[in-house]
Amino acid sequence: MAEKDNASERVIIVGAGPVGSVLALALRQCGIPILLIDQLAAPERDCRAASCHPPTIAMLEQLGLLEAGLEQGLVSPVFHYLDRVTGERIGRFALPEMQAPPAHPYVLQWEQYKITETIEAQLRDDAGAEIQRETTLVDITQTQDGVIATVERGDGSRDMLAGAYLVGCDGGRSTVRKLAGITFEGFTWPERFIKIDTRHDFTTLGSHISNRNYFSDPDEWMNLFMARGEDGSGMWRAVSPTLPDQPDEELLSPDAIEARLQKFCPKQGRYEIVTVALYNVHQRIAATFNQGRVLLAGDAAHVNNPIGGMGMNGGIHDAVNLAAKLDSILHDGAAAQPLLDRYTRQRRKAQVDGVQAQSIANKQMLGEKDPEVRAQKLADVRHASQTPDLHDAFIRRACMIDSFAAAEATE
């Protein structure tokens, strides 16, 4: 396939996080030149967005990234549901034990900054890939034949960059989405979430703890996941809700952080805390993911609560889907509008029927306050974990297998 090297035919990608980086790599493997820009001088390093579900792992393999992911990440074939009130494990779900397991029967805990750094290292010596950091998008002009991005450098100078298409992978506060005038429909949860990173190995507390854990509690549920961390020694991430009116200083005090962890996982001595962060949580979807030659992917197109680790996965699915369609348009002469409209239909369906619905259901299940309803939900999880057909269906929903297949089948 002929390499396209004309700047007017390249794709400009705004945002060099995992979604923008995957899109850049996927386009380069199609022979499409890319310009990747980002405000930051380097990827942010933390433990967020570290779960890759089976459909995503298949894409990583297709892109030649899986070997690095297995080397840098952590394979997690099992996840647990626990009742914080009783301390009992109520459900164990094992991907390798499915009656028809996926090709990759596990979740790969591979932190997003490792994904971006791995891809950036590959693109660095690629003549068809240009990466400009400390570069901020300030304006977009669409023409009949392309798009012009006005950017501002770190030194305050401005430049105009031409491309065939521009894709916003620039997060929930997307400048691309705002400049395109695309509405971001949905809502913000009243409570903020708190994220705590600690090096303590929770599996030492007993077999009821796996690498991926969901604690149900009517007042203060918690997700507890393990990743490899920067040095490979292990980093655990605990996420739980806060009360809407709690002040920051109360929530972030060392004693409050310690009490929160001890409530779910009591142990002798204090926990070693690495980082703590408070953040607002949204459930929103862009009204469209394509507007002329301006496109959206990842958090720029959709955001959701983190229960289930679906956000980054959905963005990577966007990127791979979009790369294939841009390849058909730029290399095969396919009509752009029908393909890009289908991109929106497919990826919005994945969000509306899959990620948004499932992440909201996950939150409601973990935080259910009505005693009778809560007891029934826990009983349902227990029953599902013990019944082969229900066990498998539970995993297919939780690991985005069914929702991905349904979205791909959408015309």
C-alpha angles and dihedrals in degrees: 000000000000117000114240110218104163111115090221089062098046125103118241112213119196112204126036098212121119094289096048091043094050090047090050092051094045091051092048090053086056090052094251116141115235139195112202117193131183137173094225127081090222138358116285111251117220141114098261124118097019103144124099114185124209097270089051092047089055089054092048088054091049089052093049093248102111097088090056090044093054091046095048100030141055127253112226113184096168136051130188137211115208136185106229092196094061098022089232126141104232101179139025118189119189121187095200089056095058115119089238106019121194120256088262105039098192145059113253113219099210115154117234095237090057090052092051094045092049092051094043090054089054093048095046094083095037112110091204094056124072122185120195116185128187085036122130127199112230105165144009128207120188120206132182091263104032150328134278120210119201110208137183122219127218090260091057096255120132132221137182117227124194128210143152093244137005122213122198110217090153102122139253093317090050115181089199092056092047094047089050090051093234113157120234105219124200139053146282121241113242093230125066121227124234121213120201123188118199135165094219112123103232093190087075087070093069146293091285087079120076131172089274121040137172116197117199116211129156092224108026119010120184141204115210119190134168126220131174096252127210097298096036094245094112137269125207123208121204119190125185139151129262131209111268095239100043111122119235095243091056094048096044099046113120092239092052092049090048092049091050093055094041090053091062101028111022116197142154114276131007127303120250104240118203104176138351128196136179120206143167118248125219139188105202139143128193114246088236134004094210131051112168107299094344116093136180132215137169121001090350086068102032141004130189141170113282099240104124097018095254105136102082091039092057090050093051089049088053091051097050092044092049094046091057092050094048088050090055091048099044100035107026100035094241116167107267104211099056092047095047092045087054089050089058093046093049098044095041089052089052088054102040098042097027124024100023095043095043097044091049090048090049091054093046092049095050095045101037109146103186104095096216095044091045092051090051093049092050090047089052091053091048092049092047092051090053098044116074099216093044092043090056094044090050091054093046089056096041094046096045094243097128097038092050092051092048092050093048090052092054114111 
